[in-house]
Amino acid sequence: MQRNRQIRRPPKPKDDFESKLLDLARVTRVSAGGKRLRFRAVIISGDKKGRIGVGVAKGKDVAQAVEKATRLAKKNLLQIPIVEDTIPHSVEAKSGPALVLLKPQKRGRGLVAGGTVRVICTLAGIKNISSKIIGRTRNKLNNARATIKALKKLKITNNQETNTKQETNIKHQ
């Protein structure tokens, strides 16, 4: 007689990434047989410690598109240099017609950003920043791509690096 034994697997480690659905669109492809309907999901994933990713995927239903986009967002992560809860310097980037300008702010000023940029900065862990979407588009995907492109351009200087190391030493004492 054989017993039904349960296989005990160790629990999956919970990742510290938070995901947010930025955009969900119904897209169609017209063929000879008619319109083929699919869904496109744009997901932003971040750990609020300087890592951020954007995932774009299509699926036959909403759940499939969202799941696929979340996987892609976690796969394509970007490390952002954050100095004193803000970015090291001003930066701008363009993606399609979307042009995004990001400026560092003093401590306590807060997150002065709207829409897409606000979501991305929140999930990245940037607390003090000012932004402006200058481009002539309201397309969230293009704005997200422009923001990520701008954050990729950020560089940290040696002077800023020593300041952040000194700050962390003071906090840990």
C-alpha positions in Angstrom: 0.0 0.0 0.0 1.4 3.3 -1.1 0.8 6.5 0.9 0.1 9.9 -0.5 3.1 11.8 0.6 3.2 15.5 0.3 6.4 17.0 -1.0 7.4 19.8 1.2 9.1 22.6 -0.6 10.7 25.5 1.1 8.6 28.7 0.8 9.5 31.1 -2.0 11.5 34.0 -0.8 9.3 37.1 -1.0 10.9 39.7 -3.2 10.9 43.3 -1.9 9.6 44.7 -5.2 6.5 46.7 -5.4 4.7 46.7 -8.8 2.2 49.2 -10.1 0.0 49.0 -13.3 0.8 52.2 -15.2 -1.4 51.7 -18.3 -3.7 49.0 -19.7 -4.8 49.3 -23.3 -7.0 47.3 -25.6 -5.1 46.9 -28.9 -6.4 45.3 -32.1 -4.9 43.8 -35.2 -7.0 43.8 -38.2 -6.8 40.7 -40.4 -8.9 39.2 -43.2 -10.9 37.3 -40.6 -11.7 40.4 -38.6 -10.2 42.2 -35.6 -8.0 40.3 -33.2 -8.3 41.8 -29.7 -5.4 41.8 -27.2 -4.4 43.7 -24.1 -1.2 45.7 -23.5 0.0 46.3 -19.9 2.7 48.7 -18.8 4.0 47.8 -15.3 6.5 49.7 -13.2 8.4 47.7 -10.6 10.7 49.1 -7.9 12.2 48.3 -4.5 12.2 52.0 -3.2 16.0 51.6 -2.7 17.1 52.8 -6.1 16.2 49.9 -8.4 13.4 50.4 -11.0 12.2 48.5 -14.0 9.5 49.0 -16.7 7.8 46.1 -18.4 5.5 46.2 -21.4 3.7 43.1 -22.6 0.6 41.9 -24.5 -1.7 39.0 -23.8 -5.0 37.6 -24.8 -6.5 38.6 -21.5 -5.7 41.3 -18.9 -4.2 38.9 -16.3 -1.8 37.3 -18.8 -0.6 40.7 -20.0 -0.1 42.0 -16.4 1.8 38.9 -15.3 4.0 38.9 -18.4 4.8 42.7 -18.0 5.6 42.2 -14.3 8.1 39.5 -15.1 9.7 41.7 -17.8 9.9 44.7 -15.4 11.7 42.7 -12.8 14.0 41.3 -15.5 15.0 44.7 -16.8 16.1 46.5 -13.7 18.0 49.8 -13.5 20.1 51.0 -10.6 19.6 54.7 -10.0 22.2 56.8 -8.0 20.3 58.5 -5.2 22.1 61.2 -3.1 20.3 62.5 0.0 16.9 61.3 -1.2 17.2 63.1 -4.6 19.1 62.7 -7.9 22.7 63.9 -8.2 22.1 66.5 -11.0 19.5 67.8 -13.6 18.8 65.6 -16.5 16.5 65.4 -19.5 15.6 62.8 -22.1 13.4 62.3 -25.1 11.5 59.2 -26.2 9.3 59.7 -29.2 7.4 63.0 -28.7 7.8 62.8 -24.9 10.4 65.0 -23.4 11.0 64.8 -19.6 13.1 67.1 -17.4 14.1 66.0 -13.9 15.7 68.4 -11.4 17.1 67.6 -7.9 15.5 69.3 -4.9 16.4 70.2 -1.4 15.4 67.9 1.5 11.8 68.4 2.5 10.7 69.8 -0.8 8.9 66.6 -1.7 8.0 64.9 -4.9 6.9 67.6 -7.3 6.0 65.4 -10.3 2.9 64.3 -12.0 1.5 61.1 -13.5 4.0 58.7 -14.8 7.1 60.5 -13.4 5.6 60.5 -9.9 4.9 56.7 -10.0 8.4 55.9 -11.2 10.1 58.2 -8.7 8.0 56.8 -5.8 8.9 53.2 -6.7 12.5 54.1 -7.2 12.7 55.7 -3.7 13.4 59.3 -4.8 11.7 61.5 -2.2 12.8 65.1 -3.3 12.6 65.8 -7.0 11.0 68.3 -9.4 10.0 67.2 -12.9 8.3 68.6 -16.0 6.9 66.7 -19.0 7.7 69.1 -21.8 6.8 66.8 -24.8 3.5 67.1 -26.6 2.2 63.7 -25.6 0.0 62.2 -22.9 1.0 58.7 -23.8 2.0 57.0 -20.5 4.3 54.5 -22.1 6.3 57.2 -24.0 6.5 59.3 -20.8 7.7 56.2 -18.8 10.3 55.4 -21.4 11.6 59.0 -21.4 11.8 59.1 -17.6 13.7 55.8 -17.5 16.0 57.1 -20.2 16.6 60.3 -18.1 17.4 58.2 -15.0 19.8 56.1 -17.0 21.8 59.2 -17.8 22.5 60.0 -14.1 26.1 59.8 -12.9 27.4 60.2 -9.4 30.7 62.2 -8.9 33.4 61.3 -6.4 32.5 64.3 -4.2 28.9 63.2 -3.9 30.0 59.6 -3.3 32.1 60.6 -0.2 29.2 62.8 1.1 26.7 59.8 1.0 29.3 57.5 2.7 29.8 60.0 5.5 26.0 60.3 5.9 25.5 56.6 6.1 28.3 56.3 8.7 26.6 59.0 10.8 23.2 57.2 10.5 24.6 53.9 11.6 26.4 55.3 14.7 
